[in-house]
Amino acid sequence: MKQFEGENLCPLCGGHKTSGTTTYSVDLGTGVVVVRNVKAQVCSQCGEEWLDNGTAQQLEKIVAEARARQHQVEVLAM
């Protein structure tokens, strides 16, 4: 699949997006979920992060499961 040059440019600052990782956290009100080492595209200039659809769906599942367990703190790594 061919990528267009604009796909690798940050829409916020014009910097270049590169493969990297991020930490994703959610405050559930009754607890906190932290997922480390989440694959993301990260802007080399401003640091903004983007997740692909598959990764976002995985995170949604993790958060739903954590909400059901009702732990105060849950830290996971992908």
mmCIF file of the N, C-alpha and C atoms, coordinates in Angstrom:
data_MODEL
# 
_entry.id   MODEL 
# 
loop_
_atom_site.group_PDB 
_atom_site.id 
_atom_site.type_symbol 
_atom_site.label_atom_id 
_atom_site.label_alt_id 
_atom_site.label_comp_id 
_atom_site.label_asym_id 
_atom_site.label_entity_id 
_atom_site.label_seq_id 
_atom_site.pdbx_PDB_ins_code 
_atom_site.Cartn_x 
_atom_site.Cartn_y 
_atom_site.Cartn_z 
_atom_site.occupancy 
_atom_site.B_iso_or_equiv 
_atom_site.pdbx_formal_charge 
_atom_site.auth_seq_id 
_atom_site.auth_comp_id 
_atom_site.auth_asym_id 
_atom_site.auth_atom_id 
_atom_site.pdbx_PDB_model_num 
ATOM 1   N N  . MET A 1 1  ? 0.845   -1.172 0.000  1.00 0.00 ? 1  MET A N  1 
ATOM 2   C CA . MET A 1 1  ? 0.000   0.000  0.000  1.00 0.00 ? 1  MET A CA 1 
ATOM 3   C C  . MET A 1 1  ? 0.893   1.238  0.000  1.00 0.00 ? 1  MET A C  1 
ATOM 4   N N  . LYS A 1 2  ? 0.645   2.137  -0.886 1.00 0.00 ? 2  LYS A N  1 
ATOM 5   C CA . LYS A 1 2  ? 1.430   3.355  -0.991 1.00 0.00 ? 2  LYS A CA 1 
ATOM 6   C C  . LYS A 1 2  ? 0.908   4.395  -0.013 1.00 0.00 ? 2  LYS A C  1 
ATOM 7   N N  . GLN A 1 3  ? 1.816   5.039  0.717  1.00 0.00 ? 3  GLN A N  1 
ATOM 8   C CA . GLN A 1 3  ? 1.422   6.093  1.631  1.00 0.00 ? 3  GLN A CA 1 
ATOM 9   C C  . GLN A 1 3  ? 1.658   7.435  0.967  1.00 0.00 ? 3  GLN A C  1 
ATOM 10  N N  . PHE A 1 4  ? 0.728   8.341  1.193  1.00 0.00 ? 4  PHE A N  1 
ATOM 11  C CA . PHE A 1 4  ? 0.893   9.697  0.705  1.00 0.00 ? 4  PHE A CA 1 
ATOM 12  C C  . PHE A 1 4  ? 1.737   10.462 1.718  1.00 0.00 ? 4  PHE A C  1 
ATOM 13  N N  . GLU A 1 5  ? 2.550   11.380 1.239  1.00 0.00 ? 5  GLU A N  1 
ATOM 14  C CA . GLU A 1 5  ? 3.437   12.129 2.127  1.00 0.00 ? 5  GLU A CA 1 
ATOM 15  C C  . GLU A 1 5  ? 2.657   12.839 3.221  1.00 0.00 ? 5  GLU A C  1 
ATOM 16  N N  . GLY A 1 6  ? 1.482   13.352 2.918  1.00 0.00 ? 6  GLY A N  1 
ATOM 17  C CA . GLY A 1 6  ? 0.668   14.067 3.899  1.00 0.00 ? 6  GLY A CA 1 
ATOM 18  C C  . GLY A 1 6  ? 0.208   13.201 5.045  1.00 0.00 ? 6  GLY A C  1 
ATOM 19  N N  . GLU A 1 7  ? 0.160   11.872 4.852  1.00 0.00 ? 7  GLU A N  1 
ATOM 20  C CA . GLU A 1 7  ? -0.274  10.967 5.912  1.00 0.00 ? 7  GLU A CA 1 
ATOM 21  C C  . GLU A 1 7  ? 0.731   10.931 7.055  1.00 0.00 ? 7  GLU A C  1 
ATOM 22  N N  . ASN A 1 8  ? 1.978   11.238 6.779  1.00 0.00 ? 8  ASN A N  1 
ATOM 23  C CA . ASN A 1 8  ? 3.012   11.212 7.811  1.00 0.00 ? 8  ASN A CA 1 
ATOM 24  C C  . ASN A 1 8  ? 3.250   12.575 8.438  1.00 0.00 ? 8  ASN A C  1 
ATOM 25  N N  . LEU A 1 9  ? 2.466   13.575 8.036  1.00 0.00 ? 9  LEU A N  1 
ATOM 26  C CA . LEU A 1 9  ? 2.622   14.909 8.597  1.00 0.00 ? 9  LEU A CA 1 
ATOM 27  C C  . LEU A 1 9  ? 1.589   15.147 9.685  1.00 0.00 ? 9  LEU A C  1 
ATOM 28  N N  . CYS A 1 10 ? 2.022   15.766 10.761 1.00 0.00 ? 10 CYS A N  1 
ATOM 29  C CA . CYS A 1 10 ? 1.129   16.110 11.860 1.00 0.00 ? 10 CYS A CA 1 
ATOM 30  C C  . CYS A 1 10 ? 0.179   17.216 11.401 1.00 0.00 ? 10 CYS A C  1 
ATOM 31  N N  . PRO A 1 11 ? -1.136  16.992 11.543 1.00 0.00 ? 11 PRO A N  1 
ATOM 32  C CA . PRO A 1 11 ? -2.081  18.028 11.133 1.00 0.00 ? 11 PRO A CA 1 
ATOM 33  C C  . PRO A 1 11 ? -2.091  19.233 12.073 1.00 0.00 ? 11 PRO A C  1 
ATOM 34  N N  . LEU A 1 12 ? -1.469  19.099 13.230 1.00 0.00 ? 12 LEU A N  1 
ATOM 35  C CA . LEU A 1 12 ? -1.452  20.199 14.190 1.00 0.00 ? 12 LEU A CA 1 
ATOM 36  C C  . LEU A 1 12 ? -0.290  21.156 13.979 1.00 0.00 ? 12 LEU A C  1 
ATOM 37  N N  . CYS A 1 13 ? 0.908   20.590 13.725 1.00 0.00 ? 13 CYS A N  1 
ATOM 38  C CA . CYS A 1 13 ? 2.087   21.461 13.636 1.00 0.00 ? 13 CYS A CA 1 
ATOM 39  C C  . CYS A 1 13 ? 2.890   21.281 12.350 1.00 0.00 ? 13 CYS A C  1 
ATOM 40  N N  . GLY A 1 14 ? 2.573   20.240 11.564 1.00 0.00 ? 14 GLY A N  1 
ATOM 41  C CA . GLY A 1 14 ? 3.318   19.991 10.336 1.00 0.00 ? 14 GLY A CA 1 
ATOM 42  C C  . GLY A 1 14 ? 4.558   19.140 10.520 1.00 0.00 ? 14 GLY A C  1 
ATOM 43  N N  . GLY A 1 15 ? 4.830   18.704 11.768 1.00 0.00 ? 15 GLY A N  1 
ATOM 44  C CA . GLY A 1 15 ? 5.974   17.825 12.029 1.00 0.00 ? 15 GLY A CA 1 
ATOM 45  C C  . GLY A 1 15 ? 5.739   16.447 11.440 1.00 0.00 ? 15 GLY A C  1 
ATOM 46  N N  . HIS A 1 16 ? 6.709   15.581 11.550 1.00 0.00 ? 16 HIS A N  1 
ATOM 47  C CA . HIS A 1 16 ? 6.606   14.228 10.995 1.00 0.00 ? 16 HIS A CA 1 
ATOM 48  C C  . HIS A 1 16 ? 6.158   13.247 12.068 1.00 0.00 ? 16 HIS A C  1 
ATOM 49  N N  . LYS A 1 17 ? 5.188   12.399 11.712 1.00 0.00 ? 17 LYS A N  1 
ATOM 50  C CA . LYS A 1 17 ? 4.729   11.344 12.607 1.00 0.00 ? 17 LYS A CA 1 
ATOM 51  C C  . LYS A 1 17 ? 5.616   10.117 12.409 1.00 0.00 ? 17 LYS A C  1 
ATOM 52  N N  . THR A 1 18 ? 6.057   9.536  13.520 1.00 0.00 ? 18 THR A N  1 
ATOM 53  C CA . THR A 1 18 ? 6.882   8.340  13.470 1.00 0.00 ? 18 THR A CA 1 
ATOM 54  C C  . THR A 1 18 ? 6.301   7.292  14.413 1.00 0.00 ? 18 THR A C  1 
ATOM 55  N N  . SER A 1 19 ? 6.661   6.038  14.185 1.00 0.00 ? 19 SER A N  1 
ATOM 56  C CA . SER A 1 19 ? 6.196   4.962  15.052 1.00 0.00 ? 19 SER A CA 1 
ATOM 57  C C  . SER A 1 19 ? 6.830   5.102  16.424 1.00 0.00 ? 19 SER A C  1 
ATOM 58  N N  . GLY A 1 20 ? 6.031   4.883  17.442 1.00 0.00 ? 20 GLY A N  1 
ATOM 59  C CA . GLY A 1 20 ? 6.529   4.972  18.809 1.00 0.00 ? 20 GLY A CA 1 
ATOM 60  C C  . GLY A 1 20 ? 5.544   4.322  19.761 1.00 0.00 ? 20 GLY A C  1 
ATOM 61  N N  . THR A 1 21 ? 5.648   4.668  21.018 1.00 0.00 ? 21 THR A N  1 
ATOM 62  C CA . THR A 1 21 ? 4.732   4.157  22.024 1.00 0.00 ? 21 THR A CA 1 
ATOM 63  C C  . THR A 1 21 ? 4.269   5.292  22.916 1.00 0.00 ? 21 THR A C  1 
ATOM 64  N N  . THR A 1 22 ? 3.175   5.030  23.619 1.00 0.00 ? 22 THR A N  1 
ATOM 65  C CA . THR A 1 22 ? 2.622   6.006  24.541 1.00 0.00 ? 22 THR A CA 1 
ATOM 66  C C  . THR A 1 22 ? 2.068   5.275  25.751 1.00 0.00 ? 22 THR A C  1 
ATOM 67  N N  . THR A 1 23 ? 1.698   6.020  26.752 1.00 0.00 ? 23 THR A N  1 
ATOM 68  C CA . THR A 1 23 ? 0.991   5.487  27.906 1.00 0.00 ? 23 THR A CA 1 
ATOM 69  C C  . THR A 1 23 ? -0.429  6.009  27.844 1.00 0.00 ? 23 THR A C  1 
ATOM 70  N N  . TYR A 1 24 ? -1.390  5.097  27.944 1.00 0.00 ? 24 TYR A N  1 
ATOM 71  C CA . TYR A 1 24 ? -2.815  5.431  27.851 1.00 0.00 ? 24 TYR A CA 1 
ATOM 72  C C  . TYR A 1 24 ? -3.421  5.289  29.236 1.00 0.00 ? 24 TYR A C  1 
ATOM 73  N N  . SER A 1 25 ? -4.113  6.306  29.713 1.00 0.00 ? 25 SER A N  1 
ATOM 74  C CA . SER A 1 25 ? -4.727  6.215  31.038 1.00 0.00 ? 25 SER A CA 1 
ATOM 75  C C  . SER A 1 25 ? -6.165  6.716  30.981 1.00 0.00 ? 25 SER A C  1 
ATOM 76  N N  . VAL A 1 26 ? -7.004  6.096  31.831 1.00 0.00 ? 26 VAL A N  1 
ATOM 77  C CA . VAL A 1 26 ? -8.411  6.454  31.907 1.00 0.00 ? 26 VAL A CA 1 
ATOM 78  C C  . VAL A 1 26 ? -8.813  6.498  33.380 1.00 0.00 ? 26 VAL A C  1 
ATOM 79  N N  . ASP A 1 27 ? -9.478  7.577  33.780 1.00 0.00 ? 27 ASP A N  1 
ATOM 80  C CA . ASP A 1 27 ? -10.043 7.683  35.121 1.00 0.00 ? 27 ASP A CA 1 
ATOM 81  C C  . ASP A 1 27 ? -11.485 7.218  35.043 1.00 0.00 ? 27 ASP A C  1 
ATOM 82  N N  . LEU A 1 28 ? -11.783 6.089  35.688 1.00 0.00 ? 28 LEU A N  1 
ATOM 83  C CA . LEU A 1 28 ? -13.127 5.521  35.645 1.00 0.00 ? 28 LEU A CA 1 
ATOM 84  C C  . LEU A 1 28 ? -14.042 6.096  36.724 1.00 0.00 ? 28 LEU A C  1 
ATOM 85  N N  . GLY A 1 29 ? -13.530 6.973  37.541 1.00 0.00 ? 29 GLY A N  1 
ATOM 86  C CA . GLY A 1 29 ? -14.313 7.499  38.647 1.00 0.00 ? 29 GLY A CA 1 
ATOM 87  C C  . GLY A 1 29 ? -14.137 6.645  39.896 1.00 0.00 ? 29 GLY A C  1 
ATOM 88  N N  . THR A 1 30 ? -14.220 5.344  39.739 1.00 0.00 ? 30 THR A N  1 
ATOM 89  C CA . THR A 1 30 ? -14.019 4.424  40.858 1.00 0.00 ? 30 THR A CA 1 
ATOM 90  C C  . THR A 1 30 ? -12.598 3.861  40.874 1.00 0.00 ? 30 THR A C  1 
ATOM 91  N N  . GLY A 1 31 ? -11.837 4.114  39.822 1.00 0.00 ? 31 GLY A N  1 
ATOM 92  C CA . GLY A 1 31 ? -10.480 3.604  39.712 1.00 0.00 ? 31 GLY A CA 1 
ATOM 93  C C  . GLY A 1 31 ? -9.790  4.184  38.491 1.00 0.00 ? 31 GLY A C  1 
ATOM 94  N N  . VAL A 1 32 ? -8.551  3.779  38.308 1.00 0.00 ? 32 VAL A N  1 
ATOM 95  C CA . VAL A 1 32 ? -7.744  4.268  37.199 1.00 0.00 ? 32 VAL A CA 1 
ATOM 96  C C  . VAL A 1 32 ? -7.154  3.084  36.450 1.00 0.00 ? 32 VAL A C  1 
ATOM 97  N N  . VAL A 1 33 ? -7.166  3.164  35.122 1.00 0.00 ? 33 VAL A N  1 
ATOM 98  C CA . VAL A 1 33 ? -6.534  2.160  34.270 1.00 0.00 ? 33 VAL A CA 1 
ATOM 99  C C  . VAL A 1 33 ? -5.364  2.838  33.561 1.00 0.00 ? 33 VAL A C  1 
ATOM 100 N N  . VAL A 1 34 ? -4.200  2.207  33.615 1.00 0.00 ? 34 VAL A N  1 
ATOM 101 C CA . VAL A 1 34 ? -3.018  2.713  32.918 1.00 0.00 ? 34 VAL A CA 1 
ATOM 102 C C  . VAL A 1 34 ? -2.485  1.584  32.050 1.00 0.00 ? 34 VAL A C  1 
ATOM 103 N N  . VAL A 1 35 ? -2.327  1.859  30.757 1.00 0.00 ? 35 VAL A N  1 
ATOM 104 C CA . VAL A 1 35 ? -1.761  0.872  29.838 1.00 0.00 ? 35 VAL A CA 1 
ATOM 105 C C  . VAL A 1 35 ? -0.488  1.471  29.267 1.00 0.00 ? 35 VAL A C  1 
ATOM 106 N N  . ARG A 1 36 ? 0.613   0.785  29.491 1.00 0.00 ? 36 ARG A N  1 
ATOM 107 C CA . ARG A 1 36 ? 1.918   1.275  29.025 1.00 0.00 ? 36 ARG A CA 1 
ATOM 108 C C  . ARG A 1 36 ? 2.315   0.593  27.727 1.00 0.00 ? 36 ARG A C  1 
ATOM 109 N N  . ASN A 1 37 ? 3.246   1.202  27.031 1.00 0.00 ? 37 ASN A N  1 
ATOM 110 C CA . ASN A 1 37 ? 3.812   0.659  25.787 1.00 0.00 ? 37 ASN A CA 1 
ATOM 111 C C  . ASN A 1 37 ? 2.763   0.426  24.712 1.00 0.00 ? 37 ASN A C  1 
ATOM 112 N N  . VAL A 1 38 ? 1.861   1.377  24.544 1.00 0.00 ? 38 VAL A N  1 
ATOM 113 C CA . VAL A 1 38 ? 0.829   1.313  23.515 1.00 0.00 ? 38 VAL A CA 1 
ATOM 114 C C  . VAL A 1 38 ? 1.422   1.821  22.206 1.00 0.00 ? 38 VAL A C  1 
ATOM 115 N N  . LYS A 1 39 ? 1.315   1.027  21.146 1.00 0.00 ? 39 LYS A N  1 
ATOM 116 C CA . LYS A 1 39 ? 1.823   1.454  19.839 1.00 0.00 ? 39 LYS A CA 1 
ATOM 117 C C  . LYS A 1 39 ? 1.042   2.667  19.356 1.00 0.00 ? 39 LYS A C  1 
ATOM 118 N N  . ALA A 1 40 ? 1.781   3.654  18.861 1.00 0.00 ? 40 ALA A N  1 
ATOM 119 C CA . ALA A 1 40 ? 1.161   4.892  18.399 1.00 0.00 ? 40 ALA A CA 1 
ATOM 120 C C  . ALA A 1 40 ? 2.038   5.549  17.345 1.00 0.00 ? 40 ALA A C  1 
ATOM 121 N N  . GLN A 1 41 ? 1.447   6.466  16.612 1.00 0.00 ? 41 GLN A N  1 
ATOM 122 C CA . GLN A 1 41 ? 2.195   7.365  15.756 1.00 0.00 ? 41 GLN A CA 1 
ATOM 123 C C  . GLN A 1 41 ? 2.389   8.634  16.571 1.00 0.00 ? 41 GLN A C  1 
ATOM 124 N N  . VAL A 1 42 ? 3.640   9.095  16.688 1.00 0.00 ? 42 VAL A N  1 
ATOM 125 C CA . VAL A 1 42 ? 3.959   10.227 17.541 1.00 0.00 ? 42 VAL A CA 1 
ATOM 126 C C  . VAL A 1 42 ? 4.635   11.306 16.702 1.00 0.00 ? 42 VAL A C  1 
ATOM 127 N N  . CYS A 1 43 ? 4.160   12.533 16.852 1.00 0.00 ? 43 CYS A N  1 
ATOM 128 C CA . CYS A 1 43 ? 4.774   13.652 16.125 1.00 0.00 ? 43 CYS A CA 1 
ATOM 129 C C  . CYS A 1 43 ? 6.132   13.965 16.743 1.00 0.00 ? 43 CYS A C  1 
ATOM 130 N N  . SER A 1 44 ? 7.153   14.028 15.907 1.00 0.00 ? 44 SER A N  1 
ATOM 131 C CA . SER A 1 44 ? 8.506   14.301 16.382 1.00 0.00 ? 44 SER A CA 1 
ATOM 132 C C  . SER A 1 44 ? 8.682   15.755 16.817 1.00 0.00 ? 44 SER A C  1 
ATOM 133 N N  . GLN A 1 45 ? 7.744   16.608 16.433 1.00 0.00 ? 45 GLN A N  1 
ATOM 134 C CA . GLN A 1 45 ? 7.870   18.026 16.762 1.00 0.00 ? 45 GLN A CA 1 
ATOM 135 C C  . GLN A 1 45 ? 7.049   18.419 17.991 1.00 0.00 ? 45 GLN A C  1 
ATOM 136 N N  . CYS A 1 46 ? 5.750   18.090 18.005 1.00 0.00 ? 46 CYS A N  1 
ATOM 137 C CA . CYS A 1 46 ? 4.892   18.544 19.110 1.00 0.00 ? 46 CYS A CA 1 
ATOM 138 C C  . CYS A 1 46 ? 4.534   17.429 20.093 1.00 0.00 ? 46 CYS A C  1 
ATOM 139 N N  . GLY A 1 47 ? 4.801   16.162 19.723 1.00 0.00 ? 47 GLY A N  1 
ATOM 140 C CA . GLY A 1 47 ? 4.542   15.052 20.628 1.00 0.00 ? 47 GLY A CA 1 
ATOM 141 C C  . GLY A 1 47 ? 3.121   14.520 20.608 1.00 0.00 ? 47 GLY A C  1 
ATOM 142 N N  . GLU A 1 48 ? 2.250   15.087 19.786 1.00 0.00 ? 48 GLU A N  1 
ATOM 143 C CA . GLU A 1 48 ? 0.874   14.583 19.687 1.00 0.00 ? 48 GLU A CA 1 
ATOM 144 C C  . GLU A 1 48 ? 0.903   13.124 19.253 1.00 0.00 ? 48 GLU A C  1 
ATOM 145 N N  . GLU A 1 49 ? -0.082  12.338 19.717 1.00 0.00 ? 49 GLU A N  1 
ATOM 146 C CA . GLU A 1 49 ? -0.085  10.894 19.472 1.00 0.00 ? 49 GLU A CA 1 
ATOM 147 C C  . GLU A 1 49 ? -1.378  10.469 18.789 1.00 0.00 ? 49 GLU A C  1 
ATOM 148 N N  . TRP A 1 50 ? -1.270  9.458  17.915 1.00 0.00 ? 50 TRP A N  1 
ATOM 149 C CA . TRP A 1 50 ? -2.427  8.886  17.226 1.00 0.00 ? 50 TRP A CA 1 
ATOM 150 C C  . TRP A 1 50 ? -2.388  7.375  17.346 1.00 0.00 ? 50 TRP A C  1 
ATOM 151 N N  . LEU A 1 51 ? -3.559  6.785  17.587 1.00 0.00 ? 51 LEU A N  1 
ATOM 152 C CA . LEU A 1 51 ? -3.693  5.335  17.673 1.00 0.00 ? 51 LEU A CA 1 
ATOM 153 C C  . LEU A 1 51 ? -4.426  4.832  16.441 1.00 0.00 ? 51 LEU A C  1 
ATOM 154 N N  . ASP A 1 52 ? -4.063  3.623  15.976 1.00 0.00 ? 52 ASP A N  1 
ATOM 155 C CA . ASP A 1 52 ? -4.827  3.055  14.867 1.00 0.00 ? 52 ASP A CA 1 
ATOM 156 C C  . ASP A 1 52 ? -6.106  2.432  15.427 1.00 0.00 ? 52 ASP A C  1 
ATOM 157 N N  . ASN A 1 53 ? -7.049  2.103  14.557 1.00 0.00 ? 53 ASN A N  1 
ATOM 158 C CA . ASN A 1 53 ? -8.349  1.595  14.990 1.00 0.00 ? 53 ASN A CA 1 
ATOM 159 C C  . ASN A 1 53 ? -8.240  0.305  15.793 1.00 0.00 ? 53 ASN A C  1 
ATOM 160 N N  . GLY A 1 54 ? -7.372  -0.612 15.376 1.00 0.00 ? 54 GLY A N  1 
ATOM 161 C CA . GLY A 1 54 ? -7.211  -1.877 16.094 1.00 0.00 ? 54 GLY A CA 1 
ATOM 162 C C  . GLY A 1 54 ? -6.727  -1.672 17.515 1.00 0.00 ? 54 GLY A C  1 
ATOM 163 N N  . THR A 1 55 ? -5.763  -0.781 17.683 1.00 0.00 ? 55 THR A N  1 
ATOM 164 C CA . THR A 1 55 ? -5.234  -0.489 19.013 1.00 0.00 ? 55 THR A CA 1 
ATOM 165 C C  . THR A 1 55 ? -6.303  0.171  19.876 1.00 0.00 ? 55 THR A C  1 
ATOM 166 N N  . ALA A 1 56 ? -7.052  1.097  19.297 1.00 0.00 ? 56 ALA A N  1 
ATOM 167 C CA . ALA A 1 56 ? -8.125  1.767  20.044 1.00 0.00 ? 56 ALA A CA 1 
ATOM 168 C C  . ALA A 1 56 ? -9.176  0.763  20.502 1.00 0.00 ? 56 ALA A C  1 
ATOM 169 N N  . GLN A 1 57 ? -9.509  -0.191 19.656 1.00 0.00 ? 57 GLN A N  1 
ATOM 170 C CA . GLN A 1 57 ? -10.491 -1.214 20.031 1.00 0.00 ? 57 GLN A CA 1 
ATOM 171 C C  . GLN A 1 57 ? -9.961  -2.084 21.171 1.00 0.00 ? 57 GLN A C  1 
ATOM 172 N N  . GLN A 1 58 ? -8.678  -2.437 21.125 1.00 0.00 ? 58 GLN A N  1 
ATOM 173 C CA . GLN A 1 58 ? -8.065  -3.212 22.217 1.00 0.00 ? 58 GLN A CA 1 
ATOM 174 C C  . GLN A 1 58 ? -8.147  -2.438 23.527 1.00 0.00 ? 58 GLN A C  1 
ATOM 175 N N  . LEU A 1 59 ? -7.854  -1.159 23.472 1.00 0.00 ? 59 LEU A N  1 
ATOM 176 C CA . LEU A 1 59 ? -7.897  -0.332 24.676 1.00 0.00 ? 59 LEU A CA 1 
ATOM 177 C C  . LEU A 1 59 ? -9.316  -0.225 25.227 1.00 0.00 ? 59 LEU A C  1 
ATOM 178 N N  . GLU A 1 60 ? -10.299 -0.096 24.348 1.00 0.00 ? 60 GLU A N  1 
ATOM 179 C CA . GLU A 1 60 ? -11.694 -0.048 24.784 1.00 0.00 ? 60 GLU A CA 1 
ATOM 180 C C  . GLU A 1 60 ? -12.078 -1.334 25.510 1.00 0.00 ? 60 GLU A C  1 
ATOM 181 N N  . LYS A 1 61 ? -11.620 -2.473 25.007 1.00 0.00 ? 61 LYS A N  1 
ATOM 182 C CA . LYS A 1 61 ? -11.902 -3.760 25.638 1.00 0.00 ? 61 LYS A CA 1 
ATOM 183 C C  . LYS A 1 61 ? -11.233 -3.837 27.010 1.00 0.00 ? 61 LYS A C  1 
ATOM 184 N N  . ILE A 1 62 ? -9.983  -3.402 27.101 1.00 0.00 ? 62 ILE A N  1 
ATOM 185 C CA . ILE A 1 62 ? -9.248  -3.410 28.367 1.00 0.00 ? 62 ILE A CA 1 
ATOM 186 C C  . ILE A 1 62 ? -9.965  -2.550 29.403 1.00 0.00 ? 62 ILE A C  1 
ATOM 187 N N  . VAL A 1 63 ? -10.414 -1.373 28.996 1.00 0.00 ? 63 VAL A N  1 
ATOM 188 C CA . VAL A 1 63 ? -11.102 -0.467 29.915 1.00 0.00 ? 63 VAL A CA 1 
ATOM 189 C C  . VAL A 1 63 ? -12.434 -1.069 30.367 1.00 0.00 ? 63 VAL A C  1 
ATOM 190 N N  . ALA A 1 64 ? -13.177 -1.677 29.455 1.00 0.00 ? 64 ALA A N  1 
ATOM 191 C CA . ALA A 1 64 ? -14.456 -2.297 29.812 1.00 0.00 ? 64 ALA A CA 1 
ATOM 192 C C  . ALA A 1 64 ? -14.246 -3.427 30.823 1.00 0.00 ? 64 ALA A C  1 
ATOM 193 N N  . GLU A 1 65 ? -13.202 -4.238 30.607 1.00 0.00 ? 65 GLU A N  1 
ATOM 194 C CA . GLU A 1 65 ? -12.914 -5.332 31.531 1.00 0.00 ? 65 GLU A CA 1 
ATOM 195 C C  . GLU A 1 65 ? -12.490 -4.798 32.902 1.00 0.00 ? 65 GLU A C  1 
ATOM 196 N N  . ALA A 1 66 ? -11.686 -3.747 32.919 1.00 0.00 ? 66 ALA A N  1 
ATOM 197 C CA . ALA A 1 66 ? -11.249 -3.147 34.181 1.00 0.00 ? 66 ALA A CA 1 
ATOM 198 C C  . ALA A 1 66 ? -12.440 -2.540 34.922 1.00 0.00 ? 66 ALA A C  1 
ATOM 199 N N  . ARG A 1 67 ? -13.343 -1.917 34.196 1.00 0.00 ? 67 ARG A N  1 
ATOM 200 C CA . ARG A 1 67 ? -14.541 -1.339 34.810 1.00 0.00 ? 67 ARG A CA 1 
ATOM 201 C C  . ARG A 1 67 ? -15.359 -2.443 35.483 1.00 0.00 ? 67 ARG A C  1 
ATOM 202 N N  . ALA A 1 68 ? -15.456 -3.595 34.824 1.00 0.00 ? 68 ALA A N  1 
ATOM 203 C CA . ALA A 1 68 ? -16.223 -4.714 35.378 1.00 0.00 ? 68 ALA A CA 1 
ATOM 204 C C  . ALA A 1 68 ? -15.564 -5.274 36.636 1.00 0.00 ? 68 ALA A C  1 
ATOM 205 N N  . ARG A 1 69 ? -14.232 -5.284 36.694 1.00 0.00 ? 69 ARG A N  1 
ATOM 206 C CA . ARG A 1 69 ? -13.515 -5.808 37.861 1.00 0.00 ? 69 ARG A CA 1 
ATOM 207 C C  . ARG A 1 69 ? -13.544 -4.838 39.037 1.00 0.00 ? 69 ARG A C  1 
ATOM 208 N N  . GLN A 1 70 ? -13.745 -3.568 38.762 1.00 0.00 ? 70 GLN A N  1 
ATOM 209 C CA . GLN A 1 70 ? -13.831 -2.517 39.763 1.00 0.00 ? 70 GLN A CA 1 
ATOM 210 C C  . GLN A 1 70 ? -12.596 -2.388 40.648 1.00 0.00 ? 70 GLN A C  1 
ATOM 211 N N  . HIS A 1 71 ? -11.415 -2.596 40.081 1.00 0.00 ? 71 HIS A N  1 
ATOM 212 C CA . HIS A 1 71 ? -10.175 -2.357 40.807 1.00 0.00 ? 71 HIS A CA 1 
ATOM 213 C C  . HIS A 1 71 ? -9.927  -0.851 40.903 1.00 0.00 ? 71 HIS A C  1 
ATOM 214 N N  . GLN A 1 72 ? -9.277  -0.422 41.963 1.00 0.00 ? 72 GLN A N  1 
ATOM 215 C CA . GLN A 1 72 ? -8.968  0.997  42.080 1.00 0.00 ? 72 GLN A CA 1 
ATOM 216 C C  . GLN A 1 72 ? -7.863  1.417  41.120 1.00 0.00 ? 72 GLN A C  1 
ATOM 217 N N  . VAL A 1 73 ? -6.852  0.561  40.962 1.00 0.00 ? 73 VAL A N  1 
ATOM 218 C CA . VAL A 1 73 ? -5.741  0.847  40.055 1.00 0.00 ? 73 VAL A CA 1 
ATOM 219 C C  . VAL A 1 73 ? -5.426  -0.424 39.284 1.00 0.00 ? 73 VAL A C  1 
ATOM 220 N N  . GLU A 1 74 ? -5.264  -0.279 37.979 1.00 0.00 ? 74 GLU A N  1 
ATOM 221 C CA . GLU A 1 74 ? -4.887  -1.415 37.139 1.00 0.00 ? 74 GLU A CA 1 
ATOM 222 C C  . GLU A 1 74 ? -3.863  -0.913 36.135 1.00 0.00 ? 74 GLU A C  1 
ATOM 223 N N  . VAL A 1 75 ? -2.665  -1.507 36.138 1.00 0.00 ? 75 VAL A N  1 
ATOM 224 C CA . VAL A 1 75 ? -1.608  -1.110 35.223 1.00 0.00 ? 75 VAL A CA 1 
ATOM 225 C C  . VAL A 1 75 ? -1.278  -2.310 34.345 1.00 0.00 ? 75 VAL A C  1 
ATOM 226 N N  . LEU A 1 76 ? -1.345  -2.113 33.028 1.00 0.00 ? 76 LEU A N  1 
ATOM 227 C CA . LEU A 1 76 ? -1.104  -3.172 32.057 1.00 0.00 ? 76 LEU A CA 1 
ATOM 228 C C  . LEU A 1 76 ? -0.058  -2.709 31.047 1.00 0.00 ? 76 LEU A C  1 
ATOM 229 N N  . ALA A 1 77 ? 0.544   -3.657 30.364 1.00 0.00 ? 77 ALA A N  1 
ATOM 230 C CA . ALA A 1 77 ? 1.456   -3.345 29.258 1.00 0.00 ? 77 ALA A CA 1 
ATOM 231 C C  . ALA A 1 77 ? 0.978   -4.095 28.030 1.00 0.00 ? 77 ALA A C  1 
ATOM 232 N N  . MET A 1 78 ? 1.078   -3.466 26.885 1.00 0.00 ? 78 MET A N  1 
ATOM 233 C CA . MET A 1 78 ? 0.665   -4.096 25.633 1.00 0.00 ? 78 MET A CA 1 
ATOM 234 C C  . MET A 1 78 ? 1.864   -4.691 24.954 1.00 0.00 ? 78 MET A C  1 
# 
